[in-house]
Amino acid sequence: MEIPQSLVGFSTAMREIEQEILCASRSSAKVLITGESGVGKEVVARLIHQRSERASSPLVTINCAGVPDTLLESELFGHMRGAFTDAYRDKRGWLDQADGGTIFMDEVGEMSLRMQALLLRFLESGEIQRVGSDRVNSKVDVRVIAATNRDLMSRIADKSFREDLYYRLNVIHLAIPPLRERRDDIELLFTHFCRLYSQRHRVDVPVVTSETMERLVAYRWPGNVRELKNVAERVVVRSRSSVITPSDLPKEVAATCSDALPGEVARDKRTADLLFERMLLGGESFWAVVYEPFMSRDLTRDDLRIIVTRGLEQTRGNYKALVQAFNLKQTDYKRFLNFLRKYQCHMPFQRFRSARVRPEDEPPREELSRSA
């Protein structure tokens, strides 16, 4: 798997996770990552390893739910020749292979109590005793990152997970919220995946209409980022045109009503609409109506994104025309773009090009390269 360079998303939750990753990467402390299936726990684990001092050493990944208990011990600790049928030679386990690096143990909550006891013993001593051996075979230096979509406190209460193992693993805890609780990230994630799969399948990057994006943002995404990623690949592969409309989405997503957006998002839209009208109809400047309240924290980043989105819908993604629509001087163009980029509010212009624009409306090459 290709290791990502950073998380995709600009929501408050993602910025907090980025800070937690930064802190975790500065040490070799054990990390416990929790969150629903599909939220990106493995991506976070890989980023922690990539940014740590162990980045040049191996990262070994294990799905504890995908390996039978009888086989997991052998795979984790290794075995000696003759330890069981088909054990024709000595074999190093995953922990040995990760020496000096990191081991990522996904779905650790699915381990049996016996395997939990063996893992706890390793965490306390770092010693490896292979299956079929009567002595300690090696001692390794391995950082452990564990992940689960289970409520481990509930499993501790019903005696299916060891409390001492929980506290041993839970030195640094990263709780990743589900996608429905960070809707600000949906548009950026979907655009990112569309671009990724367009390159992979060698097709043009599609344009996503505003109505389509509203359906995507309103949907609850029970499968989280994994489901969003699959939908992006589906529309890229199956779309018969370069424009993605609601009819191209899966039925359950296309049927979502934009009125289902949370109340606070609706309130943000009303605020943004009023400010947008002051500029478009009242002739007031962006610097006075939006910039000053934003810098004084009277406006949120969500407000700013909504305003910019409304403007780009009017100008079909043309940022130079947006400068004029927001009553700015043409000499303010670079300052305006730099401001949007600084606060992660520079939207990809492609999704607003639902119709072919005239050549003179095309943004300069510099803007195209930066937006790509």
C-alpha positions in Angstrom: 0.0 0.0 0.0 1.2 3.5 -0.9 1.9 5.5 2.3 0.0 8.8 2.3 1.9 12.0 2.9 -0.9 13.6 4.9 -4.6 13.3 5.8 -7.1 14.5 3.3 -9.5 16.9 5.1 -9.7 20.4 6.7 -12.3 19.9 9.4 -11.6 20.7 13.0 -11.5 17.0 13.8 -8.9 16.3 11.1 -6.7 19.1 12.3 -6.8 17.7 15.8 -6.0 14.2 14.5 -3.0 15.7 12.6 -1.7 17.2 15.8 -2.1 13.9 17.6 -0.2 12.1 14.8 2.6 14.7 15.1 2.8 14.1 18.9 2.7 10.3 18.5 5.4 10.3 15.9 7.9 12.0 18.3 8.1 9.0 20.6 7.9 5.2 20.5 5.0 5.0 22.9 2.2 2.5 22.2 -0.8 3.9 20.4 -4.4 2.8 20.4 -6.6 4.0 17.5 -10.3 3.6 17.8 -13.2 4.4 15.4 -15.8 2.8 13.3 -14.9 0.5 10.4 -13.7 2.4 7.4 -12.7 5.7 9.1 -9.0 5.3 8.1 -7.3 3.8 11.2 -4.6 2.1 9.1 -3.9 5.4 7.3 -3.3 7.1 10.6 -1.1 4.2 11.8 1.0 4.5 8.6 1.4 8.2 9.0 2.6 7.8 12.6 5.2 5.3 11.5 6.2 7.4 8.4 6.9 10.5 10.5 8.7 8.7 13.3 12.3 7.9 13.8 11.5 4.3 12.8 10.3 5.3 9.3 13.3 3.6 7.6 12.6 0.3 9.5 9.7 -2.1 8.7 6.1 -1.5 9.2 4.3 -4.9 9.6 0.5 -5.0 9.5 -1.7 -7.7 11.0 -5.5 -8.1 10.8 -6.1 -10.0 14.0 -9.7 -10.8 13.0 -8.5 -12.3 9.7 -6.2 -14.9 11.2 -7.5 -18.0 13.1 -6.4 -18.1 16.7 -4.5 -21.3 16.2 -2.4 -19.7 13.5 -2.1 -16.2 14.9 0.4 -17.3 17.6 2.7 -18.9 15.1 2.5 -15.9 12.7 3.0 -13.4 15.5 5.9 -15.1 17.4 7.2 -17.6 14.8 7.7 -21.3 15.2 10.3 -24.0 15.4 10.8 -26.9 13.0 8.6 -29.8 13.9 6.3 -27.7 16.2 3.3 -28.9 14.3 2.3 -30.6 11.1 3.8 -28.8 8.0 6.4 -26.9 10.2 9.3 -28.1 8.0 11.7 -25.3 9.1 12.2 -22.6 11.7 10.2 -19.5 10.9 10.5 -15.9 12.2 7.3 -14.3 13.3 5.9 -10.9 12.4 7.3 -9.4 15.6 10.8 -10.5 14.7 10.4 -9.1 11.2 9.3 -5.7 12.7 12.4 -5.4 14.9 13.5 -1.8 15.0 10.2 -0.7 13.4 6.5 -0.8 14.0 3.8 -3.4 14.1 0.2 -2.4 13.4 -2.3 -4.7 15.0 -5.7 -4.0 13.4 -8.9 -5.3 15.1 -7.0 -6.2 18.3 -10.4 -6.4 20.0 -11.1 -9.7 18.2 -8.2 -11.5 19.9 -9.0 -14.4 22.2 -8.2 -14.2 25.9 -5.3 -16.6 25.4 -3.7 -14.5 22.7 -4.3 -11.4 24.7 -2.2 -12.9 27.5 0.6 -13.8 25.1 0.6 -10.3 23.7 0.6 -8.7 27.2 3.7 -10.8 28.1 5.5 -9.6 25.0 4.6 -5.9 25.7 6.0 -6.3 29.2 9.3 -7.9 28.2 9.8 -7.6 24.5 10.8 -11.3 24.5 10.0 -13.7 21.7 9.4 -17.4 22.4 8.5 -19.3 19.2 5.9 -21.9 19.1 7.6 -25.3 19.9 10.5 -23.7 21.7 11.3 -24.2 25.4 13.2 -20.9 25.8 13.2 -17.3 24.8 14.6 -17.1 21.2 15.1 -13.3 20.9 14.3 -9.9 22.3 13.1 -7.2 19.9 12.5 -3.5 19.9 9.1 -3.0 18.3 6.6 -0.2 18.5 3.0 -1.4 18.8 0.1 0.5 17.3 -3.2 -1.2 17.8 -6.6 -0.4 16.4 -10.2 -1.6 17.0 -13.8 -0.6 16.0 -15.0 -2.3 19.3 -15.9 -0.5 22.5 -13.1 -2.1 24.6 -14.5 -0.8 27.9 -17.7 -2.7 27.2 -15.7 -5.8 26.4 -13.7 -5.4 29.6 -17.0 -5.2 31.5 -18.2 -8.5 29.9 -14.7 -10.1 30.6 -13.9 -10.7 26.9 -11.0 -8.2 26.9 -8.2 -7.9 29.5 -8.2 -4.7 31.4 -4.4 -4.8 32.0 -3.8 -5.2 28.2 -6.1 -2.2 27.5 -4.1 0.1 29.8 -0.9 -1.3 28.4 -1.9 -0.4 24.8 -3.7 2.8 25.6 -0.7 5.1 26.2 -1.6 7.4 23.3 -5.3 7.3 22.3 -6.5 8.5 18.9 -10.3 8.4 18.4 -11.2 9.0 14.8 -14.7 10.3 14.3 -17.0 8.9 11.6 -17.4 10.7 8.4 -20.9 11.9 9.2 -19.4 13.9 12.1 -16.9 15.7 9.8 -19.0 16.6 6.7 -16.6 19.4 5.9 -14.2 16.7 4.6 -16.6 15.0 2.2 -16.1 17.3 -0.7 -12.3 17.3 -0.5 -12.2 13.6 0.0 -14.5 12.8 -2.9 -12.6 15.2 -5.2 -9.3 13.5 -4.1 -10.6 10.0 -4.8 -12.1 11.0 -8.2 -8.7 12.4 -9.2 -6.9 9.3 -7.9 -9.2 6.8 -9.8 -9.3 8.9 -12.9 -5.5 8.5 -13.1 -5.6 4.8 -12.3 -8.3 4.0 -14.9 -6.9 6.5 -17.4 -10.0 8.6 -17.9 -10.6 12.4 -17.6 -11.3 13.7 -14.1 -15.1 14.2 -13.9 -16.8 17.4 -12.9 -19.2 17.0 -9.9 -22.3 19.2 -10.1 -23.3 21.2 -7.0 -26.5 19.2 -6.6 -24.5 16.0 -6.7 -22.1 17.3 -4.1 -25.0 18.3 -1.9 -26.3 14.7 -2.0 -22.9 13.4 -1.1 -22.5 15.8 1.9 -26.1 15.0 3.2 -25.7 11.2 3.1 -24.8 9.5 6.4 -22.0 7.3 5.1 -22.4 4.3 7.3 -19.3 2.8 5.7 -17.3 6.0 6.3 -14.3 6.9 4.1 -14.1 3.4 2.7 -17.7 3.7 1.3 -17.0 7.2 -0.1 -13.9 5.9 -1.8 -15.8 3.0 -3.4 -18.5 5.4 -4.6 -15.9 7.7 -6.2 -14.3 4.7 -8.0 -17.8 3.6 -9.2 -18.8 6.9 -10.7 -15.4 7.4 -12.3 -15.6 4.0 -14.0 -19.3 4.0 -14.9 -19.9 7.6 -15.8 -20.9 8.1 -19.5 -19.9 11.7 -19.5 -17.4 14.0 -17.9 -20.1 15.4 -15.6 -21.3 13.6 -12.5 -25.0 14.1 -11.7 -27.1 12.6 -8.9 -28.3 9.9 -11.3 -24.7 8.6 -11.4 -24.7 8.0 -7.6 -25.9 4.8 -5.9 -29.6 4.9 -5.2 -29.2 5.3 -1.4 -26.9 8.3 -1.9 -28.9 9.9 -4.7 -32.1 9.6 -2.7 -30.7 11.7 0.1 -32.4 15.1 0.5 -30.1 18.1 1.2 -32.7 19.2 3.8 -31.2 16.4 6.0 -28.1 18.5 6.6 -27.5 19.3 10.3 -29.1 22.4 11.7 -25.8 24.2 12.3 -24.9 23.7 8.6 -28.2 25.2 7.6 -27.6 28.2 9.9 -24.1 28.6 8.4 -25.6 28.7 4.9 -28.1 31.4 5.9 -25.3 33.6 7.3 -23.1 33.0 4.3 -26.0 33.7 1.9 -26.6 37.1 3.5 -23.0 38.1 3.2 -22.9 36.9 -0.3 -25.8 39.0 -1.3 -24.2 42.1 0.3 -21.3 41.7 -2.0 -23.2 40.6 -5.1 -26.2 42.9 -4.8 -24.9 45.6 -2.5 -21.5 46.1 -4.1 -19.6 45.8 -0.8 -16.0 44.5 -0.8 -15.0 41.0 0.2 -12.3 42.6 2.5 -14.9 44.4 4.5 -17.8 42.0 4.4 -15.9 38.7 4.8 -12.2 39.1 5.5 -12.5 41.4 8.5 -15.2 39.4 10.4 -13.3 36.2 9.6 -10.0 37.5 11.0 -11.8 38.7 14.1 -13.3 35.2 14.4 -16.9 36.3 13.9 -17.1 34.1 10.8 -16.0 30.4 10.7 -14.0 28.7 8.1 -17.2 26.9 7.1 -18.9 30.3 6.4 -15.9 31.3 4.2 -16.1 28.0 2.2 -19.8 28.4 1.6 -19.3 32.0 0.4 -16.4 31.0 -1.9 -18.5 28.0 -3.2 -21.4 30.3 -4.0 -19.2 32.6 -5.9 -17.5 29.9 -7.9 -20.9 28.6 -8.9 -21.7 32.0 -10.3 -18.4 32.3 -12.2 -18.2 28.6 -13.2 -14.9 28.2 -11.3 -13.2 31.3 -12.7 -11.2 32.8 -9.8 -10.4 36.0 -11.8 -14.1 36.6 -12.3 -14.7 35.8 -8.7 -12.4 38.7 -7.7 -14.6 41.0 -9.8 -17.8 39.6 -8.3 -16.5 40.2 -4.8 -15.8 43.8 -5.7 -12.0 43.5 -5.4 -9.4 45.2 -7.5 -7.7 43.0 -10.1 -4.4 43.7 -8.3 -5.9 41.9 -5.3 -6.0 38.6 -7.2 -2.9 37.0 -5.8 -3.6 38.3 -2.3 -7.1 36.8 -2.5 -5.8 33.4 -3.6 -3.1 33.3 -1.0 -5.6 34.1 1.7 -7.9 31.2 0.6 -5.0 28.8 0.4 -3.7 29.8 3.8 -7.0 28.9 5.5 -7.7 25.8 3.3 -10.6 27.4 1.5 -9.2 27.3 -2.0 -11.7 25.1 -3.8 -10.8 23.0 -6.9 -12.4 24.9 -9.8 -13.1 21.7 -11.9 -16.3 20.7 -10.1 -17.9 24.1 -11.0 -17.4 23.6 -14.8 -20.7 21.9 -15.5 -20.7 23.5 -18.9 -17.9 24.1 -21.3 -16.5 27.6 -20.8 -15.0 29.9 -23.4 -11.2 29.9 -23.8 -11.0 33.5 -22.4 -12.7 32.3 -19.2 -10.0 29.7 -18.5 -7.8 30.5 -15.5 -4.1 31.1 -16.1 -1.7 28.2 -16.3 -0.3 29.0 -12.9 -3.7 28.7 -11.3 -4.4 25.4 -13.2 -1.1 23.9 -11.9 -1.8 25.0 -8.3 -5.3 23.6 -8.3 -4.3 20.3 -9.8 
